[in-house]
Amino acid sequence: MRLLTYAPKGGAAPRVGVMVDDRHFVPLKAPDMLALIAAGRRAIKVPRGTPVKLASVRLLAPIPRPRRNVFCVGWNYVEHFREGESIRATRQDLPAHPTFFTKTVTAVNGPYDRIPLHAEVTQKLDWEVELGVIIGRGGRDITEANAMKHVFGYTVVNDVSAREVQRQHGQQWFKGKSLDGLCPMGPWIVTADELKDPADLRVTTRVNGAVKQDSSTRHMYFKIPRIIAELSAGLTLEPGDVISTGTPEGVGQARTPPEFLKAGDVLETEIAGIGMLRNRIG
């Protein structure tokens, strides 16, 4: 099941729906995506009715404004960790535990919306394709063995980052990751029962049609159950929480010479089995 949030024409409040094929969806009666997630997959009843053309509405991020910041995992692909050694002052061992940070709710952006360039703040806007995990059943101190029971579904995230800002605040990544609009997400949520193997999905980033990242979630250093277990240790996860699980190698700052996004660039972020984001910069 693919669940979406959309803005009807005429300025009506956002609504939710379920895709019936690649071009059509049926509206649902739930007030928003958070309510759908809290009710659970089995409570979702698809009504009968005439399908609506996807092209007739504006698609929003599946959760346009999460209740809490988006949880993110850093350095979760070995090759991405290694490519970062070229810009770190000292060599570091692979981490024993996941590195966590967050992106603010105002960073969340639609799957086809413009990403602000923020030229007055950064000259080093970079891309990071990531698998997003949506928590369905909340909990604290979740074990790895039970972690996947807490997953509602999956979405595509790009952890767009202002690289120099990311490092100029005491090496704390929060500000450089949280500028407005730097978290495009979507185009929908694929429920966990439909996406059978999230541990083997091709993840790709393209800029103006040129492939920049091309890997698979099978190369994650910390797998989804470990991420959920460590994040929930002493910290309650809630229905609708979003976890962005890290990016593979191929980011712009580690290229020779470094590459960064500029006004007019088209950023495509794709995960097989889920969908593709397409965002213009500036």
N, C-alpha and C positions, 0 to 999 in steps of 0.2 A: 504494500500500500504506500502510495506517495501522497503526502499531506502538504498542502501549501497554504500560504497566507497571501491575500491579494487585496488590492484597492479597487473597488468598482468605480466606473466612470461617474462623474457628477459630484465628487467630493464626499461620498458616503464613507462611513467608518470601515476600517479593514475587516475582512471576513476570512473564513477558512473553507477549504474544500479538499476533495480527494480526486486525484487524476484517474480518468477512466481509460485514456490512451495518451499518446504523446502530444496530442493537440487539444484535448478536451478535459474538463473537470466537472464535478458536480458539487455545488455548495453544500456545506454541512450546517447544522443548526447550532453548534457550539459557539459560544461568544468569542473565543480566541484559541490560539494554539496551546497556550498554557493550560486551559481548561480541558482540552482534548487529551493532553499528556497526563494530566492528573487523573482523568477518568480511566485511562488505560486503553490499550489497543482493542481489547475484546468488547469494550463499551461503545466503540464507534460503529454506528449504523449508517450505511450508505443509502440515502433516500433514492427513490425512483424519480425520474424527471428528465427533462431535456438537458443534455450536457451543454456546458458553456464553452465557447472557444477561448483557449488560453490567450490568444492574441488580442482579445477584446478587453483585457484587464491589465493592470500593472502588477507584476509579481513583486512581492516584498520579501525580505528575509523571513524564513519560516517563523521565527520568534523575533518580531521587529524590535522589541525592547525587553530583553530578558530581565527577570527579577533581580539578578545579581550579575556581576562581571563575568565575562567569559573566562573560564579556567584554561590555561595553556601550558603545554609541556615543551621545554626547550631541549635541544641537543638529543633528539630521540631517534635519529638515524646515524649509524656509525660514520658513514661517509660525510654527512653534513658536519658532524663533530670534528672529523679530521680536516675538512676544508677550512674550518674556522681557525685551525692552528696558524694559518698564514696571516691572520690579523690579531691573534692574541699575543701578548707580550711573552708569556711563558707556556711551555708545554704542559698539558694537564692530562691526567689519566681519565679514562672513561668513568662517568659517574656511577656510584654505587646505588644512588637513588634518583628518581626523576627530579628534574629542575622545574619548579612551578612558578608561574607568574600569571597576571590577569590583564585583560583588555576591558576598558570601560564599556558600559552598555551603549554609550553614545558613539562608540566606534563601529557598532553593528550597522551594516549597509546592505542594500538589496542586491540580488544576483545580477541585475543588469543596470544598476545605477552608476552614476559618475562617482569616481573616487577623487576627493579633493587632493590637489597637488601640494598644498600647504607650502608654497615656495618661500613664504616669509619666515618659515620655521625650519625647513629642511631642504637640502639639496641632494639627499641620498635616500630616496624612497625605493624600497626593495620589495620583492615578492616572496611568498612562502606558501605553497600549496599544502593543505592539511586536511586530514579526515576529522570531521566533527562528530563527537559522540553525544547524544542527547539522553540525559538521565530520565527514566520513567518512574521507577520506584525509589524513593529517597531512602536514606539510611546513613548510619555512622559505623565506623569500624567494620566495613564490608570486607569479607574475605575474598581472596582471588577465586576460590572455588565457586562462590556465589555471585561474583561481580557481574557476569553477563545477564543475570536475572534482573538487574537493575537498569539495563539499557532499553530505552524506548525505541531508538532508531539512530540514523546517521544522516549527516549532511556534508556539504562541501564548504570549506572555509579557506580564505586566503589571509594569513597573518601578515598583512602589509605592514612594513616597519620603516620608521625614520631612523636610519642607522646611527647618525651622529648624535641625535637626540637620545637614542637608546643607551648611549654610553657616557653622556656628559653629566648625568645626575648620579654620581657615585657608583657607576656601573650597575645601577638598578634599571631594569628594562622597561618598567611600567609606563613612563611618560612617552618614550619613543614608540611604544606599541599601541598607544591609546588615543592618538589624535583622532578627531572626529572623522568617521567614514572609513577608517582603515581596517575594517573587518567585514568585507563582503561575505555573504553567507547564503546558502540555498542550493539549487533553486527551490528545493522542497526537503522534507524529511522522508527518508525511506525507512519504513518500520523494520525492526530487527527480524521479524519473522520472514520478511521478503528478502533481506540481504543475508544470505546464508553464511558467507565467509568473509567478514570484514578484515581478516588477517591476510587476504591475498587479493588486493585491489590495486589496479594500476592508477597512479597519481601523476598528473601532468600539468605543467605550466607553460603557456605560450605567450610571448609578447610580440604583437604585430605579426602573428602567424609563425614565428620562429620558436622552436621548442627550447625551453630553458631548464626545465626539470622534467625528468621521466624516470619514475621508479615504481616501487610497489610497497604496500603496507606490510608485506612479509618481511621487509628489512627494518621494521621498527625494533629498536633496542629494548624498550620497555613495552610489552604488549598491553592491550586494553585492560585485561583483568588486573595486571600489576598496577597500572596507572590508577584505576578506580580504588583499589585496595589502599594504596599509599595516600592518595588524596583524601579519602574518607577516614583515615586514621585520626580519630579525635575531632573530626570536622564533618558536620552533617551535610550530606548532599541532599538536594531537594528536587522534586519533579520539575523538569524544564531546564535544569542546569546544563550548560554546554561546555564540553571539554574538547579543546582543539589539541590534537595528539602529536604535533611536531611535524617538521618538514624534512624532506630528503636533500641531498646535495644539489647544487645548481643555482644557488641564490646569487644575486647580482654582485654583492660586495666581495665575494670570494673569487670572482672571475678576473682574468688577466687580459686587458685592464678591467677594473671594476665597471659594472654597468648598473645604471639606475633608471627608474621610470621617469618619463618626461611628459609634458603636456601633449595630449593627442594620442598617446600610446593606447593600444587596446590590450588589456590583460585578460587572458582566458585561463580559467582554473578548472580542471576536469578530473573527476574520479569515476572510473568505470563502475557501472552498476548503480550510480547515483545521479550524476548529471554534470552540467557545466555552467560556470559563471562567466559572464562576459561584461567587463567593466572598462569604460573609457576613463583615462586619467585627465584630471584638470577640469 
